[in-house]
Amino acid sequence: MTGDDRGDRRRLVAVVLAVLISQVLLYPGVPDLVVELGAPAGIDAGMWFLVAEFAAFVTFAVVWGAASDALGRRVPLVAAGALGGAASYAALAAVPRLGFGFPAALLVRVVGGSLTIGAFSLAITMLMDLGGGNGRNMGAAGLAIGLGAAVGSVVGGALADLGAFYPVYAGAVVLAGAGLLAATVDDRKAGGAVTGSGAGGDAVDDYAADGDDPGFREVLSRTRETPGLLVPFAFGFVDRLTAGFFALVGVYYFQDSATFGLSATGAGATLALFFVPFALLQSPFGSLSDRIGRFTPVVVGSLAYGIVTIGVGVAPVYPVAAGLMVLVGVCGALMAPATMALVTDLVDPTARGAAMGAFNVFGSLGFLTGFLVGGGATGAFGYRTAFLAVGGLELAIALALFPAVRAVAPRAPPTSPTGDD
């Protein structure tokens, strides 16, 4: 990895970090924010507020990725997505002042989500374009995701206690900064010469681009011709289902007077107990997967993740629940970079944008399902049953896809990771 690569990786990590901070800033204060936007109090309104954004993520992630592959450029799209997302946050804060109701706020969330997913997905794709080891680069992405969520949850909770719209204002500023920072990154030609490295890198080893950018349809075709991608897509779906569940149900669970009765600040700090280890361990666990392969981190991490998720829901007292939240973060850090790196390992470099976009589609569908299953199960059966259902799904996917993971992700890497940073 060259000095320019290292500088670009730091800037791209900062962009992903900023996008996640802006998103998660809102989560601890959702119960009060939706009321200020004109919705009735309760988990249903919070569920639809989050669903609106992620529905747009699902719809537009592949569009942004395939467009960048076809254009051969990513930086202008990342900057446009981030700046557009900042404008949507400003518009959200204006909704009640203009006399519009909650449906208008949901529409703004859809528009903002369609823009923000471009900045998020393509910034990760640009990290995929760099050398230095797929697991290491995806570990850097995971570090940014986890740390952004940790900072966003803590700061967002504190801001929400000061005023319902303070997190929205802060999110707009952070997203604007991400757009400006993205514009300083070198725009490497998408699909340019790349040498694969790390576990499972056969699909990209010794690849050299022929100088021609594939068309939009060809990009999508190349992605569809790699059926092994369905394995990391499936794990990405269930992993983010659990994250979506915590983002919605976890906030209400920790603030509910019938459980632990925390403030928005306390709930945000509790979410950070998950996000901090999730962030700090991404890079070392990603590098570990370059050395030992993707199989063990993905399968063992998913099994442990499901077990500790159930544990949070049945914890008798807050200190036990808080300790288990830390373990949730550790287990998530073990599997997340390996799962994203598996996408890089399997796909043709000229279709990386579309492949990561598709991965984010499945992930966003997972978030949506987590919101809907979590909100529905909690409303119908209570928190404990909801935690059992979501943790059980994580266990089920790990057991059901055990042979498939072994087939596409050998335990021993065929090559050694390259790069010194």
WOHULIN-V337484 format. One record per residue. N is the residue number from 1. RES is the residue in three letters. SS is DSSP state (2 for helix, 1 for strand, 0 for the rest). BURIAL is # if it has 9 or more other ideal C-beta (glycine too) atoms within 8 Angstrom, else .. Layout:
n	res	ss	burial
N	RES	SS	BURIAL
N	RES	SS	BURIAL
This chain:
n	res	ss	burial
1	MET	0	#
2	THR	0	.
3	GLY	2	.
4	ASP	2	.
5	ASP	2	#
6	ARG	2	#
7	GLY	2	.
8	ASP	2	#
9	ARG	2	#
10	ARG	2	.
11	ARG	2	#
12	LEU	2	#
13	VAL	2	#
14	ALA	2	#
15	VAL	2	#
16	VAL	2	#
17	LEU	2	#
18	ALA	2	#
19	VAL	2	#
20	LEU	2	#
21	ILE	2	#
22	SER	2	#
23	GLN	2	#
24	VAL	2	#
25	LEU	0	#
26	LEU	0	#
27	TYR	2	#
28	PRO	2	#
29	GLY	2	#
30	VAL	2	#
31	PRO	2	#
32	ASP	2	#
33	LEU	2	#
34	VAL	2	#
35	VAL	2	#
36	GLU	2	#
37	LEU	0	#
38	GLY	0	#
39	ALA	0	#
40	PRO	0	.
41	ALA	0	.
42	GLY	0	.
43	ILE	2	#
44	ASP	2	#
45	ALA	2	#
46	GLY	2	#
47	MET	2	#
48	TRP	2	#
49	PHE	2	#
50	LEU	2	#
51	VAL	2	#
52	ALA	2	#
53	GLU	2	#
54	PHE	2	#
55	ALA	2	#
56	ALA	2	#
57	PHE	2	#
58	VAL	2	#
59	THR	2	.
60	PHE	2	#
61	ALA	2	#
62	VAL	2	#
63	VAL	2	#
64	TRP	2	#
65	GLY	2	#
66	ALA	2	#
67	ALA	2	#
68	SER	2	#
69	ASP	2	#
70	ALA	2	#
71	LEU	2	#
72	GLY	0	#
73	ARG	0	#
74	ARG	0	#
75	VAL	2	#
76	PRO	2	.
77	LEU	2	#
78	VAL	2	#
79	ALA	2	#
80	ALA	2	#
81	GLY	2	#
82	ALA	2	#
83	LEU	2	#
84	GLY	2	#
85	GLY	2	#
86	ALA	2	#
87	ALA	2	#
88	SER	2	#
89	TYR	2	#
90	ALA	2	#
91	ALA	2	#
92	LEU	2	#
93	ALA	2	#
94	ALA	2	.
95	VAL	0	#
96	PRO	0	#
97	ARG	0	.
98	LEU	0	.
99	GLY	0	.
100	PHE	0	#
101	GLY	0	.
102	PHE	2	#
103	PRO	2	.
104	ALA	2	#
105	ALA	2	#
106	LEU	2	#
107	LEU	2	#
108	VAL	2	#
109	ARG	2	#
110	VAL	2	#
111	VAL	2	#
112	GLY	2	#
113	GLY	2	#
114	SER	2	#
115	LEU	2	#
116	THR	2	#
117	ILE	2	#
118	GLY	2	#
119	ALA	2	#
120	PHE	2	#
121	SER	2	#
122	LEU	2	#
123	ALA	2	#
124	ILE	2	#
125	THR	2	#
126	MET	2	#
127	LEU	2	#
128	MET	2	#
129	ASP	2	#
130	LEU	0	#
131	GLY	0	#
132	GLY	0	#
133	GLY	0	#
134	ASN	2	#
135	GLY	2	#
136	ARG	2	#
137	ASN	2	#
138	MET	2	#
139	GLY	2	#
140	ALA	2	#
141	ALA	2	#
142	GLY	2	#
143	LEU	2	#
144	ALA	2	#
145	ILE	2	#
146	GLY	2	#
147	LEU	2	#
148	GLY	2	#
149	ALA	2	#
150	ALA	2	#
151	VAL	2	#
152	GLY	2	#
153	SER	2	#
154	VAL	2	#
155	VAL	2	#
156	GLY	2	#
157	GLY	2	#
158	ALA	2	#
159	LEU	2	#
160	ALA	2	#
161	ASP	2	#
162	LEU	2	.
163	GLY	0	.
164	ALA	0	#
165	PHE	0	#
166	TYR	2	#
167	PRO	2	#
168	VAL	2	#
169	TYR	2	#
170	ALA	2	#
171	GLY	2	#
172	ALA	2	#
173	VAL	2	#
174	VAL	2	#
175	LEU	2	#
176	ALA	2	#
177	GLY	2	#
178	ALA	2	#
179	GLY	2	#
180	LEU	2	#
181	LEU	2	#
182	ALA	2	#
183	ALA	0	.
184	THR	0	.
185	VAL	0	#
186	ASP	0	.
187	ASP	0	.
188	ARG	0	.
189	LYS	0	#
190	ALA	0	#
191	GLY	0	#
192	GLY	0	#
193	ALA	0	.
194	VAL	1	#
195	THR	0	#
196	GLY	0	#
197	SER	0	#
198	GLY	0	#
199	ALA	0	#
200	GLY	0	#
201	GLY	2	#
202	ASP	2	.
203	ALA	2	#
204	VAL	0	#
205	ASP	0	#
206	ASP	0	.
207	TYR	1	#
208	ALA	0	.
209	ALA	0	#
210	ASP	0	.
211	GLY	0	.
212	ASP	0	.
213	ASP	0	#
214	PRO	0	#
215	GLY	0	.
216	PHE	2	#
217	ARG	2	.
218	GLU	2	.
219	VAL	2	#
220	LEU	2	#
221	SER	2	.
222	ARG	2	#
223	THR	2	#
224	ARG	2	.
225	GLU	0	.
226	THR	0	#
227	PRO	0	.
228	GLY	0	.
229	LEU	2	#
230	LEU	2	.
231	VAL	2	#
232	PRO	2	#
233	PHE	2	#
234	ALA	2	#
235	PHE	2	#
236	GLY	2	#
237	PHE	2	#
238	VAL	2	#
239	ASP	2	#
240	ARG	2	#
241	LEU	2	#
242	THR	2	#
243	ALA	2	#
244	GLY	2	#
245	PHE	2	#
246	PHE	2	#
247	ALA	2	#
248	LEU	2	#
249	VAL	2	#
250	GLY	2	#
251	VAL	2	#
252	TYR	2	#
253	TYR	2	#
254	PHE	2	#
255	GLN	2	#
256	ASP	0	#
257	SER	0	.
258	ALA	0	.
259	THR	0	.
260	PHE	0	#
261	GLY	0	.
262	LEU	0	#
263	SER	0	.
264	ALA	2	#
265	THR	2	#
266	GLY	2	#
267	ALA	2	#
268	GLY	2	#
269	ALA	2	#
270	THR	2	#
271	LEU	2	#
272	ALA	2	#
273	LEU	2	#
274	PHE	2	#
275	PHE	2	#
276	VAL	2	#
277	PRO	2	#
278	PHE	2	#
279	ALA	2	#
280	LEU	2	#
281	LEU	0	#
282	GLN	2	#
283	SER	2	#
284	PRO	2	.
285	PHE	2	#
286	GLY	2	#
287	SER	2	#
288	LEU	2	#
289	SER	2	#
290	ASP	2	#
291	ARG	2	#
292	ILE	2	#
293	GLY	0	#
294	ARG	0	#
295	PHE	2	#
296	THR	2	#
297	PRO	2	#
298	VAL	2	#
299	VAL	2	#
300	VAL	2	#
301	GLY	2	#
302	SER	2	#
303	LEU	2	#
304	ALA	2	#
305	TYR	2	#
306	GLY	2	#
307	ILE	2	#
308	VAL	2	#
309	THR	2	#
310	ILE	2	#
311	GLY	2	#
312	VAL	2	#
313	GLY	2	#
314	VAL	2	#
315	ALA	0	#
316	PRO	0	.
317	VAL	0	.
318	TYR	2	.
319	PRO	2	.
320	VAL	2	#
321	ALA	2	#
322	ALA	2	#
323	GLY	2	.
324	LEU	2	#
325	MET	2	#
326	VAL	2	#
327	LEU	2	#
328	VAL	2	#
329	GLY	2	#
330	VAL	2	#
331	CYS	2	#
332	GLY	2	#
333	ALA	2	#
334	LEU	2	#
335	MET	2	#
336	ALA	2	#
337	PRO	2	#
338	ALA	2	#
339	THR	2	#
340	MET	2	#
341	ALA	2	#
342	LEU	2	#
343	VAL	2	#
344	THR	2	#
345	ASP	2	#
346	LEU	2	#
347	VAL	0	#
348	ASP	0	#
349	PRO	2	#
350	THR	2	#
351	ALA	2	#
352	ARG	2	#
353	GLY	2	#
354	ALA	2	#
355	ALA	2	#
356	MET	2	#
357	GLY	2	#
358	ALA	2	#
359	PHE	2	#
360	ASN	2	#
361	VAL	2	#
362	PHE	2	#
363	GLY	2	#
364	SER	2	#
365	LEU	2	#
366	GLY	2	#
367	PHE	2	#
368	LEU	2	#
369	THR	2	#
370	GLY	2	#
371	PHE	2	#
372	LEU	2	#
373	VAL	2	#
374	GLY	2	#
375	GLY	2	#
376	GLY	2	.
377	ALA	2	#
378	THR	2	#
379	GLY	2	.
380	ALA	2	.
381	PHE	2	.
382	GLY	0	.
383	TYR	2	#
384	ARG	2	.
385	THR	2	#
386	ALA	2	#
387	PHE	2	#
388	LEU	2	#
389	ALA	2	#
390	VAL	2	#
391	GLY	2	#
392	GLY	2	#
393	LEU	2	#
394	GLU	2	#
395	LEU	2	#
396	ALA	2	.
397	ILE	2	#
398	ALA	2	#
399	LEU	2	.
400	ALA	2	.
401	LEU	0	#
402	PHE	2	#
403	PRO	2	.
404	ALA	2	.
405	VAL	2	#
406	ARG	2	#
407	ALA	2	.
408	VAL	2	#
409	ALA	0	#
410	PRO	0	#
411	ARG	0	.
412	ALA	0	.
413	PRO	0	#
414	PRO	0	.
415	THR	0	#
416	SER	0	.
417	PRO	0	#
418	THR	0	#
419	GLY	0	#
420	ASP	0	.
421	ASP	0	.
